[in-house]
Amino acid sequence: MSLHEDSIALLRQMVRIPALSGKEEAVAACVGAALDAWGIPYGNVGGNILALNRRFDPGKPTLALDAHLDTVPVNNGYTRDPFDSGNDPDIIYGLGSNDDGGSVVSMIAAFRHFFEREMPVNLLLSLVREEEVAGPHGARWLYSAEGPLGRDWPMPKWVIVGEPTGMNAATSERGLLVLDGEAQGVSGHAARGEGVNALYIALDDIAALRAHRFGRISPRMGEVHLNVTQISAGTAHNVIPDRCRFVVDIRPTEQYTNEEILEELQALCRSTLTARNLANRSSATAAGSPLQRTAEALGLECYSSPTTSDWMRIPVDAVKMGPGESARSHKADEFILAREIAQGIDGYIAFIEKFYGNTLE
C-alpha cells in the first residue's frame, strides 16, 4: 500500500482503541507494531514512542516531528460510536481522529519517507502521551532536565508540533494562566450593616482587572487577554459575606512570563491571587527561524493560535502545524477527511525538503 493508504489504515486502528490521557499503553503498542512492520526501530520511553532516522549522525542538528497519542474523554454529544471509524472511504470518524491522530499518522508517513535518506539534519519522531492534561509523563518530562532528550536521545534544535491547523503554520500560541482570587472581609448582620463585605472588595478588584491594559503588545498576538469567568460568595441573604472567591482566565503572549503577569495583577488587587499553574507559557517561533522562512517560502498562512499544546513544554524553536481543523477538536462525532491525511503527509514532506535549504542559509 502507499503511504496514504497505510496512514488511513493505521488511523482506523488507532480510533478503535481508547487512549484517554494516562492510559495510552494500548494505542502506543498499536503504533509500535506498525513501526515494527515497516522496519523502523523505536523506543517506548516511559510510554512515549521515539525513533531516529536510519542515517542519524550525532554531528548534525535534529528536527523533531512531535504529535500526541492521547485523547480527551468521550462527551455526551456523540451520536455515533466514538471508537468506530465508519466505512466511508473519504472520512475517518472517531475520538482522536482529528486531534491528534491525523498528525500522528501523517508524521509517521513523512518519517518513513525520509527514514533511509542521507540528510543535512537528523529526524526524530516523537509521539507523546498526556498532552491533553499537560501530564507529568509526556512532553513535560521528555524535555525536562530529568528527561531522556539530550541524554539518551538527541535534544532537537527544532520541532514541528503536530496539531490540527489545516496544514497552515501557527508561529505563535497563547499560554494559559488561571488565577484563583479570594477577598477576605468580616461577616456581620446585613440588617445592621455590620462587617466588611468581601463581595464588594472582590467587585472592586474585578473592576480594576477589567480596566487594566498590559503595556507590552505582541506584534503577533496583540494584547494579553483577561476575563473573569466565575464568582462565588455568601451563605444567606442576611449575612454579610466574609469570603468571596473568583476565577480569572488569562491568555498570555510571549511578551510576558506568567510570573510577571501575576505580579502585575496582584499589585492592583486587595484580594489574594493564586496561580493554579505557572508552567503554561506562551510560545512563538524564533525571529529569523528557518521554520518561519520555510513556512513563508511554501506560501503557508502564518497565524497565532488561540489554543495551547505541548509547544509550551518545548524549550527549542518550534512551529505548530498538522492536518485537520482545530474547530473539530474535543467535539462530538469528531472526524478527519482522507484527503486531509494526504495533505498532511505531502505537506510535511514538502516542508522538510524545503527546510533543509533554509537551515543552510
Secondary structure, DSSP 4 states (H G I P E B T S, - for coil): --HHHHHHHHHHHHHTS--BTT--HHHHHHHHHHHHHTT---EEETTEEEEE-TT--TTS-EEEEEEE--BPPPPTT-SS-TT---S-TTEEESTTIIIIIHHHHHHHHHHHHHTT---SSEEEEEEES-TTTT-TTSHHHHTSTTSSBTTTBPPPSEEEE---STT-EEEEE---EEEEEEEE-B-EEGGGT-SB-HHHHHHHHHHHHHH---S--BTTTBSPEEEEEEEEE-SSTTEE-SEEEEEEEEE--TTS-HHHHHHHHHTT-SSEEEES-S----EEPPTT-HHHHHHHHTTPPEEEESS--GGGG--SEEEE--SS-GGGTTSTT-EEEHHHHHHHHHHHHHHHHHHHHHHT-
